[in-house]
Amino acid sequence: MIADMSFQSDLKMGDVLNRPYRSSNNIQIYTRGTAITIDDKTDTNEALTVNAQFATGFYVDDFDKIQSKYDLAANYGKDDGVYLSNQIDADILGEAANATSTVDDGTMGGTSGNGVTLTTSNVLGVIAAAKKKLAKQNMALENGLFGVISPEFEEVLVQYGAGRDTVGGDKVQDNGFFRNFYGFDLYRSNQLSNTALLALATTPTDGDTVVINGITFTFKTTLGSTAGNVLIGASADAARLNLTTLVNAPQTTTSEGVMLSVANQRALRNAVVAVNDATANTMAVTYKGVGALAVSETFTDTTDTWTVGKTIQQNLFGIKNSPTLIVQKEPNIQVKEVPDKLGKNILNGVLYGYKTFADNAKMLVNVKLNASTF
């Protein structure tokens, strides 16, 4: 509903879309009889690579199919299709990070860089600020505005509409999914991106924990073999680096960290990126497709904690067709016979590429909400 898929039919061979953008113009004062300064115009190429590929699969035995009261292949296959579609949504909505403009707490008169604590008193102001940000970029707003909002955002907007006694307020509530509000076609999604910032400047104590969306990492002086254990090492820098490494590679056991359970690996892989900053003594986490990120910790040193106001849900507003999406293979079920079994493998996969090109980034606004208040 929000991505530009017009290049899809043009991608007839290869897996790279090259798209140049023009350099800016330079208007100058003209003096009669004086030579005009001639600009050198340069095009800069950007490339979209179709390299996002995900797949799922499961086995259905013929005997289980006979004795089952419902169609195993159809129902599990449908679930897999939803998961793969959600992966695409999460990647597209994660492009909020590449938006030129941002609406945050500073925009609303608070602390710059922090998320907005959304209320019925400021929700209209937040949406108006997003529209203003687009207008300040000289964007053609009549080309179709959109906003992808979370269920939490929607809840506040419902309360705002329900609390008004005007005819306009009733109309807002009747719209249900808020297909249009203040010029924006609004869509609800639980696949938004979230960010959080962990301050860790003191060497952890044995048994201290960090929790990211229900997944626990435990700092240990001796690593052991328990899933999620992180070696403390010789310093806070070492401990933070070891934690970052395990978050980014949850499927791998090293001498500094023990891989997570299979379920937790799947939850983090392809969704989370952690960045260690040894200068600022922080670890920044970006989590795609999580809805509202929940983080906590049990550090002995209470100065080490998730930074207040920095657990942020990124709602994406902008002009339609701003992110570019090319899907070379859509999710669809394939049934494969298993030679030595009385049953079949049910497979599903998707192949796509996505990007927000430089000129389109000006058409997007990252509306940052304080996720810790949800």
N, C-alpha and C positions, 0 to 999 in steps of 0.2 A: 504493500500500500504506500510505502514511502520511498522506496529505492528506484533508481533508474536502471531498468533492465533492457533498454533499447539497443545496447551493443551486443546483446546475446545472439541475435540472428546474424550479425556481421562476423562473428568469430567462427569462421569456417575451417580454419586450420591453425595448428599451434595452440598454445595455451597462454599467450601474453597479449594484452591489449595495450597499445601505446597511444597515449593521448597528450599532445603538446598544449601548453598554455602560453599566452602572449605576455610579453613584458609590458610594463605600465607606460602610459603616455606622459609627456612632459610639455605642458602648455607654457609658453613664454611670452613676455611682453615684446611687441614688435615695434622697432624704431624704423621709420621710413628711410630707405636707402641703405639700411644696415643688414648684413647677412644674417639669416636665421641659423641658429645652431641646429645641426642635423643629428637626430638621434640614431643610434644603432639599435635596430629592433632585433631582438633575439627570442626565439621560441625555446622553452624548456620542456623536455619530454618527461612524462610520468608514465609508469608502467603498472598495470594491474595483472598479476599472475594468478592463474587459476590453479591453486595448489592446496586448497582446503578440502580434505577428503576424510570422510568418516563412514564407518560401517557398523552394523550390528548383525548378530546371527544367533539362532537357537535351533535345537533339534527336537523334532516331534516324532515319536515312535508310533507306528501304525496301530499297535495295540492300545496305547494311551488314547489315540484319536477315537478308536472304536468305543472305549469305555467312558470317554469324557462327555459331559452333558452340554458342553459348548465347544465351538470351533477353536481349538488351541491356536492353530496357525493364523487364523483371521484376527483373533483378539490380540495375541502377542505381537503380530505383525503390525496391527494398527498402532499399538503402543510405541513400537520402534519407529514408525513413521513420524509420530508426534515428537519423539526425542530428537530425531534428526532435523526436523523442521525447527525445533526450539534452538538447536545449535546454530542454525543460520540466523535466526532472530537475534540470538545473543551476540553474534559477531557484528551484525549490522548495527544493533543498538549500542554496541561498544564503541562505535565511531563517535559517540558523544565526546570522547577524549580528544578527538581531532577537530572539534568545533572551534571556530575563530572566537566566538563570543561565549561568555559565561554569565549566568545569573547565580549569585551566591549570597551569603549573609551580608557581605560588604555592599552589594547592590541595594539591599533593603535597609541599609543604615547600620548594620552590625559589623562583625569582624570579617575582613576580607580573607577569602580562602576557606572559610568555614561553610558548612552546609546551612541552608535556611531551615529553621524550625517552622514548619508549615502550619498555619492556623486559618480559621475562617476569616480572621481579620486581615491576613496578608495574601491569601491565595489569589485573589484577583490582581493584586499588585505584582505578584510573581509572574503571572501570565502576561500582564501588560508590559513588564520589564523585558520579557523574552521578545515580544513584538517590537519594542523600541530598539533592542539590540540589532534586530534584522534591519530595521529602517535606517539605523545609523551606518550600516554597511552598504547603504544605497541599493538594497535588494528590492526587486519587483514583488511586492507582497501579494499582488493579485494573481500570481502564478500558482497559488494553492499552498496554504499553510497547514502544518500538521504538528501535533504534539503526541508523543508516546509517553504515557504516564503510568505510574505504578498503582496498584490497588490502594495503597496508602494515600497517594495524591488524590485518587478518585473519591475516597471516603471523605476527605476534607472538602472537596468540591461539592459533593452531595450535601454535606452539612451546610455549606455556604448557601446553596440553592434553596434548601428546605427552610433556612432561617429567614428568608426574605418573603415579604407579604405581597410583593408586586406581581403583576402578570408575568413579567420577565423571569422572576424567580420560579414561578410554577412551570414555565416553559423549559427552564434549565433542568428541573427535576424530571420532567416528562421525557426528555431526550434519552434517558437511560444510560447509554454508553457515551454521551457527550460528543456526538458526532460533529458538532460544531459549537464552539464557545469562543466568543471574542475574535471570530475569524479563523480559529484553528479547528481543523478536524482532529478530534482527540481519540486516541486508541489506547486501550488498556493492555499492558503486558507485564508478565512476571519474569521477563528475561532481560531486565535492565542490568547495567554494570554498576558496581559499587567499588569504592576505594576506602582504605583505612590506613592509618599511620601509627606504627608502634614505636614508642620511644624506649630504647634499651641502652643505657649508658653504664650500667653497673653489672658486674659479673653475676649471673643468676646463681641462686642457691639450689643444691640438689633437690629435685622434686618440684621446682617452680614450673608452672605450665602456661602455655599460650593456646587459646582456643579460637579457631577460625571457622565460623558457621557450623559449630557442633563437632569439629574435628580437633582433637587434643594433641598437642605436642608437649613432651615432658623433657625438661633439661635434666641431665644426669652427669655426675662426675665420672662414673663408669658406664659406658654406653648400654651394655646388656643386649637383650634381644626382643624387647617389647616394642610392638609397632608404635611408631611416632616418637620414640626416644631420640633426643638430640644431645650430642656430647657438648658439655659446657666449654671445655678447652681451657686455655691459659688466660683468657680475658673476655671482656664483654664483646669486643670486636669479633673474636673467634666464635663465641656463642651465637651472635647475631648472624654471622656469615653461615654457620652450620645450619641454623634454622632456615635461612633464606634458601640454601641449597636443597634441603629436604622438601620445602614447600613447592619449589619449582620442579623437582623430580621425585614425586611421592612414590613412584614405582621402583625406586632404586635404593638398595642398602649400600652404604659406604662406611668407612671407619668413623664418620662423624654423625651418621644418622641411620635409623632403622626404617625401612619402607613401611608405608601405611597398609592397612587392610585393603583387600581388593575393592570393597565398596567405597572406602574413603579415597583410594587412588582414582576411581572413576569420577568421584565428586570434584576432585581438584584438577585432574589432568584436562588440558585444553580449556580450562576456565580461569585459572589463577596464575598471575605473574607477581613475584615478589622481587623487590629491588632493595639491596642493602646500601646504605649510605654511611660509610665509616666516619665521614667528617661531621655529619649531623647526629650520629648515633641513633639512626632510625632505620626501620624497615617499612617500605611502602608496599601495600598489597592492592592489586586490582583483581576483582572477581567478577567475571562475566556471567550473565544469566542467572543471578542468584535472587533477584527480587529485592529483598532487604537484608543486608549483611549484618550478622550478629557476631561480635568479637568480645573476648574477655581475657583475663590473665590472673595469675595468682602469684605475682612476684613478691618476694620477701621485701625488697626495696620498693616502697610505695611510690617513689618518683618515676619508676619505670612502669609505663602503662600505655594503653591506646589513647592517643591524643584527643582531648575533648573537642568536639566539633568537626573532627577530621574523618569520621566514619560517614561517608557520603554516598547517597544514592543518586545516580546520574540519569535524570529524565531528559529525553531528547526532543527538542523543538526545532522547527525549521521550515524550509520550503521543500515541497515534494520533489522527488527525483534528485536529491542531493548526494546521498551515498550511491555508489555504483555497484550493482550486483550482477554477476554472470553465473548462471547455474548450467553446467554442462550435463549433469545427471541429477534429476530430481529423485527424492525418495520413492522407491517402488519395490514391492516384494518380488523376490526371485526364489523359486523352489528348486532345490538341487537334490537329486537322488543320491543316497549314500550306498555305495556298492555292497558293503558287507553288513548292512543293518536293515531291519524291516522298518524303515522310516525315512524321513527327509530332513535336510537342513533348510531352514527358512532364512534367507539373507536379505539385507537391505543396505543401501549405501547412497551417498550423496557426494558430488564433486562440484565445487564452486570456487569463485574468487570474488573479492570485494575490496573496495577502496573508496576513500573520500579524496577526490582530486583537489588540488590547491585552490582553484577558483570556486569549488563547491563548498569548501570549508567555511566560507563566509556566509553560506546559507544555513548554517547550523548553529544552535545555541544549546550549550550544556547547562541544564537547570539543576543545580546541586542542592539536594535536601539533606538535612541532618537525620541520617538513618538511625542513630542511637535513640531518637525520641519515638520511634514507631513501636 
